[in-house]
Every structure is written in structure tokens, then in C-alpha cells.
Amino acid sequence: MRIGLVGKPNVGKSTTFSALTETPVEIANYPFTTIEPNVGVAWLPLREECACKELRDRKESQGRLDSLKIDELRQGSICEPNSGSCSSHLRLVPVTLVDVAGLVPGAHQGRGRGNQFLSDLARCDALIQVIDVSGSTDIEGNPVGEGGSEPIEEYQFLLNELDAWIVGIVQSSWSRGARRVQSEGEKALATYLLGQLSGIGANEQHVNAGIQSVLENHPESGVPWSWGDDELMTLAGTIRSLLFPISVAANKADNASSEESWRDLSKIISESNGILVASSAEAELALRRASKAGLINLNTVSSEFLITDLGQKNLSENQRNALGNISTTLSKWDGGGLVGLLSSVVFDRLKRRVVYPVHDETHWVDGEGNILPDAILVPEGTTAKGVAYAVHSDLGDGFIRATDAKSGRVIGADHEIQNGDIISIHAKK
């Protein structure tokens, strides 16, 4: 799963990327700082307690584990993650982020880094558009101090560029496709569109929804080979909305240009069932860096922190006050900042569910005795056999059956996995 960070140049995409991944990248105040996409891992907290909480409770009730001590380092967590971490039963799982080169008007025609941008985002499952709501940059990302582009203008121009890009792909062989429809009938239209757009991830459902949208919004459109720009943009817009779900990080919200522009942006995104979250990438990055340096213990979900012993020794009074003011500002905003937005994209938009594959369904360990070492995200509707393939292709190919470790019940290949399931897979060797 890959989440793309997109938007015009110089809006804070790279700062957002660094804040979420704690990966140092070049951050500068000029367009096209990012040329090749930065790829990194963000550690996303699960919304529910780690399954190790249930295991701990079982062991304590059976007298096989001492009760939690107040000073225990991991605050009760007993799992042994292969990746990420778990403390106080808050499990962190990896999500791949891609910081894509900045987009400018005319990108679909190759302007700026347009072709590279569109190629990079085609491999993403969802997009987070970073928008400068302070009005400090123009529509091409040039710093202007104030009076720059309106947030709603930024949002709309990205959609228009994506739609125009899809139209360009469709039109590249439109005359040939139209002749095919004339001779073979309307089913050939879906076949043609699927052939043109499968390279960017479109499937039959996307294509059929796009065709239906044209028929509903342009009842006088006539036969497909007579469709013009309006019909094709409607087609592309529907396919794009399904193919690239877009959520918005309203960056520099602490310096928002006006309440009116914020309301306008919020309204249009709400009407399209989108997600909008206020953020300040610079502020969140400052907290992350202080945490990484060991100066504070940061709760990335709430932006609250405690100063460590090291911080007590090394942070000046001004630095403590600055970090405190940042935390207070971020905590006031709804949506949970950048981590909250990423969580909404992964769990609400992409409907990912967590499953814990284990080798031993009795003790919830892998073959080496590690407790709940893996927590993997799978799409809603994934089957037991699908989990096997997510772990390893050989496990999927040799799948025999699986066991629900919580209930001890044997389940078949087509059993649909529920969020938080612990699954032991039995396969041919």
C-alpha cells in the first residue's frame, strides 16, 4: 500500500513527509525541491489495542504472568514486533509514503515535472493533497508573502489536471476505439477504456461507473463516438474519484489567510465526501525531532508530550515554552493532524483491517516463539487464503486451512477476515 503526497510546489509536501516518516529530506523555499519522489515509511498507530492486551489479560488471569508494574518500560505490551513497536498496547504498523514532485497547471501536457508526477502517482492507492491555506504562495508554488492562490483554487486545479491527464490517455486512440464501438456495440466501449486505463490501475468497475456518469449527467450526449470534452471530462472525473481517492492536509493552518476561504474549502470537500484536516507540518516536524532526540516522550495521536530526563537537562525555558505552544495549537484542531489524516485515509478510505498471522494458535507465537510478531494491513473482505498470500506466496499456494486463534475454530479458504483476527495458517510444505 502506497499513499502519495501531492500538490503544487512549495506547499510543504516534503516537510509533511519528514514529519510523518522522520526521514530527513531536502526542504527549501523554492519550487521543485523534490525532483525524484522520496519514499519512506510512516508508523501508523492502530485504532484498537494490540492483540497482546488480550493475551496478557489471559495470562494474568491464569496466573502465568505477573500484573503490570507501574514502572514497566513498555507499559504492559508483551508482543515482539518484527517491524514497528508497541507500548501500552498501542501498536504501530508501517505505511509507505511517496513524496511526489510538485504539480503545476498544465502538468497533463508535460509542463514542469508533469509527466514524472503523473507516472509516480499512478502507483499510489490513495493521495493526500497538501494545500497551503496561508496564501503565501501562488498557484505555481512561488513565494509571494501573502495574497497567493486560494485554497479552493489549489484543490480544484489538482482535480482538473488529473482529469485532463486521464482524458489525454483515453483520447490517444479515441478514433480507433470509436470505430470499434460502432462495429461491435457499446460493450466494446468498456473494453476499449479498460485497455487504455488499466496501466494506471483502472478496473472494470471504475470504467462502468464512468460510462454511467456520462449517461446520467449528459442525457443528450448521443453515441460515444460523438462525445466531446464535457462528456470525456465527466467520464474522467468519475474514474479519477474512484481510482485516486484524495484527502486534504490543510497545511500552515496556524496562519490561515481567512476563515471564509477555509469554509469554502471545507464545504466543497465535504460535498465530495472527502477528508479535510488542519495541519502544520513544520510544527509537527519540530515535535517529532524533539522526540527522536530523546528530549520528549511524544504521543503522536494527541500531540501531547512529557519532557524526558534528557530534556530536563538540555531544553531551555524558551524551548520548553515553544514546544508547549506547538502542542497546544495542534491539540486544538479536529482531525488529529497529519497522523489523524493518514489514519482516516488508511482505515476509512481504503478500509484496511489489521490481522495477526501466527504459527502457533495456542500461544500466539511464530515458529521461533516470538509473540504476535506481525500485524499486517489487508483490504476489507480479505479471506483466510488472502492472508496467506499476504504473508508469502508459497503459503498461499500451499494453503490447506486456517485456525482462528481466538476461538480455536478451523476456518476455510473463503472465510472473511475480521479486524483484529489472529490467524494460524496450515499449508503444504
LOZALO-562965 format. One record per residue (C-alpha): residue in three letters; x, y, z. Coordinates in steps of 0.25 Angstrom, whole numbers, plus 5000, padded with zeros to 4 digits. Layout:
% residues N
alaXYZ ...
//
This chain:
% residues 429
met500050005000 arg500650134996 ile500050275000 gly500450394991 leu500750534996 val500350624984 gly500150774982 lys500750894975 pro502250924978 asn502650994991 val501350965000 gly502150875010 lys502050735004 ser503450705008 thr503250755022 thr501950675023 phe502750555018 ser503850575028 ala502850595040 leu502150465037 thr503350375033 glu504450445042 thr505350435029 pro506250555026 val505950615012 glu506350745005 ile505350855010 ala505550985003 asn504751114999 tyr504651094984 pro503851014974 phe504350874970 thr505150844982 thr504750704980 ile505050644967 glu505150494969 pro504050444979 asn504450424993 val503950284998 gly503850255013 val503150185024 ala502150255033 trp501850175046 leu500350185048 pro499650155061 leu498550045061 arg497250095065 glu496949985074 glu497849925085 cys498849825081 ala498449675082 cys499549665092 lys498649735102 glu497649615101 leu498749515102 arg499349585115 asp497949585121 arg497849435119 lys499249405125 glu498949495137 ser497649425140 gln498349285139 gly499449335148 arg500449315137 leu500849465137 asp501149565148 ser500249685148 leu500749815141 lys501749895149 ile501650045149 asp503050065144 glu503049955133 leu503750005121 arg502649965111 gln501449995120 gly500849855118 ser501149815104 ile501749675102 cys501749655087 glu503049655079 pro502849735067 asn503749705055 ser503449845050 gly502949965057 ser502749965072 cys501649945083 ser501550015096 ser500450025105 his499749935095 leu499850045084 arg500349965072 leu501050045061 val500949985047 pro501750025034 val501050105023 thr501850145011 leu501850295007 val502250354994 asp502650504993 val502350534979 ala502950644971 gly502150774971 leu501050794961 val500750924953 pro499650964943 gly499850894930 ala500550774936 his499650674928 gln500350744915 gly501650714921 arg501950854927 gly502850854939 arg503050714945 gly501650674940 asn501950544933 gln502850494944 phe501850544954 leu500650464948 ser501550344946 asp501850344961 leu500450354966 ala499950254957 arg500550144966 cys499950204979 asp498650144985 ala498150284991 leu498650424990 ile498850535001 gln498850674995 val499650775003 ile499050915001 asp499551045006 val498451115013 ser499251225017 gly499251295003 ser500751315004 thr501051244990 asp500451264976 ile499751154968 glu501151114963 gly501751104976 asn502551234976 pro502651304990 val501851434990 gly501751465004 glu500251485004 gly499151494995 gly499451364988 ser498551254982 glu497251224989 pro497251084996 ile496051044987 glu496751084975 glu497950994979 tyr496950874981 gln496150894969 phe497450904960 leu497950774964 leu496650704961 asn496650774947 glu498050734944 leu497750584948 asp496450584940 ala497150644927 trp498250544929 ile497250434928 val496550494916 gly497850504909 ile498050354911 val496650324906 gln496750414894 ser498150364890 ser497450254881 trp495950304882 ser495650294867 arg496150154867 gly495350124879 ala494050194874 arg494150114861 arg494149984870 val492950034877 gln492250054864 ser492449924859 glu492449834872 gly491449914880 glu491449984894 lys492149874901 ala493349904893 leu493450044899 ala493749984913 thr494749884907 tyr495450004900 leu495450094912 leu495949974921 gly497049954911 gln497450094911 leu497450114926 ser497849984932 gly499250034933 ile498850144943 gly498150034951 ala496650054946 asn495749934946 glu494449894940 gln493649954952 his494350094950 val494150094935 asn492650054936 ala492450154947 gly493050264938 ile492150224926 gln490950224935 ser491250364940 val491350414925 leu489950354922 glu489350424935 asn490050554934 his489950574919 pro488650504915 glu488750574901 ser490150534899 gly489850434888 val490650314883 pro492050304890 trp492850334877 ser492150474877 trp492550504891 gly493250644893 asp494150704904 asp493050714914 glu492650574913 leu494050524914 met494350614926 thr493150554933 leu493650414930 ala495050444935 gly494550514947 thr493750394952 ile494850294949 arg495850384956 ser495050394968 leu494950244969 leu496450224965 phe497150334973 pro496350364986 ile496850504990 ser496950555004 val497450695008 ala498450735018 ala498250885020 asn499650925023 lys500051055030 ala498751055037 asp499251135048 asn499451245038 ala498151225030 ser497851345021 ser496351355024 glu495251285031 glu494451305018 ser495451225010 trp495551115020 arg493951105020 asp493951095005 leu494950985004 ser494350915015 lys492950915008 ile493450864995 ile494250755001 ser493050715010 glu492150714998 ser493050614991 asn493150525003 gly494550565005 ile495450575017 leu496050715021 val496950725033 ala497650855038 ser499150835040 ser500450905042 ala501550815036 glu502650905042 ala502050895056 glu501850745055 leu503350725050 ala503850805062 leu503150715072 arg503650595064 arg505050645064 ala505050675079 ser504450535081 lys505550465072 ala506650535080 gly506050475093 leu505650615099 ile504150585100 asn503250465100 leu502250495089 asn500850445087 thr500750455072 val499250435073 ser498950555082 ser500250635080 glu500350635095 phe501750605101 leu502550595114 ile503950645116 thr504950535118 asp506150545128 leu507050575116 gly506050695112 gln506050745126 lys507550755125 asn507750815111 leu506450895108 ser506451045111 glu505251105117 asn504951175103 gln505051035096 arg504050975106 asn503051085104 ala503251075089 leu502950925089 gly501750945099 asn501151055090 ile501250965078 ser500650845085 thr499450935090 thr499250985076 leu499250855069 ser498350795080 lys497250895078 trp497050855063 asp496050745060 gly496550625052 gly497750585059 gly498750665050 leu499550585040 val499550455047 gly498050465049 leu497850495034 leu498750375030 ser497950285039 ser496650335033 val497150305019 val497650165022 phe496550115031 asp495350195026 arg495650225011 leu496450105008 lys495750015018 arg496949945023 arg496849845034 val497949785043 val498149635044 tyr499249565053 pro499749435046 val500449335055 his500949195055 asp500449145068 glu498949175070 thr499049135085 his500149225089 trp500049335078 val501549325074 asp502349305061 gly503249185059 glu504349245067 gly503449275079 asn503249425077 ile501949475082 leu501049535071 pro502249585063 asp501449635051 ala500249725049 ile499849735035 leu498849825028 val497949765018 pro496749815010 glu495349795016 gly494749665010 thr496149595010 thr495949445012 ala496849345020 lys497549305008 gly497749445004 val498449465017 ala499349345014 tyr499749415001 ala499949545008 val500949475017 his501649395006 ser501249344992 asp501749204996 leu500849205008 gly499649244999 asp499949134988 gly500049024999 phe498849075007 ile498048955013 arg497249025025 ala497449135035 thr497049145050 asp496449255057 ala497449265069 lys496449345078 ser495349235077 gly496149115073 arg495149095061 val495649035048 ile495349135036 gly495349105021 ala496049185010 asp494849275007 his494649315021 glu494549465022 ile495549525032 gln495049625043 asn495849735048 gly496849695059 asp496749545056 ile497949455060 ile498049345049 ser498949225048 ile499149175034 his499349025031 ala499948995017 lys500648885009 lys502148895011 
//
